[in-house]
């Protein structure tokens, strides 16, 4: 059963999101549901909805945007990244150069490449705000030897994350709720859109954790009515964090012009 609305913090709560939370609970406990959750009709409106065409956009960035050494590193580990497609029966397609892969995994790889070129998070204690099923954590683990990785999310989603990451033998990971993390000092924080989709009260709560981190990476989609808007978030980041850089969120700016990527380093 879905947690109380007071705990959700997700702006514009609707039936689609309620179905997602309840489905995560079922997927985590049911073998058949887990085996095909990435094509589950109640799951894909929230995650695993990246289209073939959007995957091609990500692939073009992967091939063209980054340093040659970064690109070579990614190609060396391509089969490792494809392990993300072995569970959950995602929709996979044949792409040039990289072969058969899901477009969601291409998105995670692109995010990984952004981080590789800005940060060294080997040995870090990492916290992710809203971790989906754990796919970004899995992709990052193929390159970085982080000390710990903590995903902060809702209890029902935590259950799926724990099952998914345990299946991939990522034993230095934890999936828990925000309440257990206020007193922990993390080194690196990451959020792929989840932070910017929370209401202002929950964003303020998470900022208590973010401000203590040494560095971080955020993909931001600030268009929900109950959240801080683009200008407000940029001002908050620049007020509370150091060495803040704001850059385009490619290729999502083609569809959502207010999106942006924020990185920071408090070192």
Buried (B, 14 or more C-beta within 10 A) or exposed (E): EBBEEEBBBBBEBEEEBBBBBBBBBBBBEEEEBBEBBBEBEBBBBBBBEBEEEBBBBBBBBBBEBBEEEBBEBBEEBBEBBBBBBEBBBBBBBEBEEBEEBBBBBBBBBBBBBBBBEEBEBEEBBBBBBBBBBBBBBBBBBBBBEBEBBBBBBBBBBBBBBBBBBEBBEBEBBBBBBBEEBEEEEBBBBBBBBBBBBBBEEBBEBBBEBBBBBBBBBBBBBBBBEBBBBBEEBBEBBEEBBEEBEBEEBBBBEEEEEBBBBBBBBBE
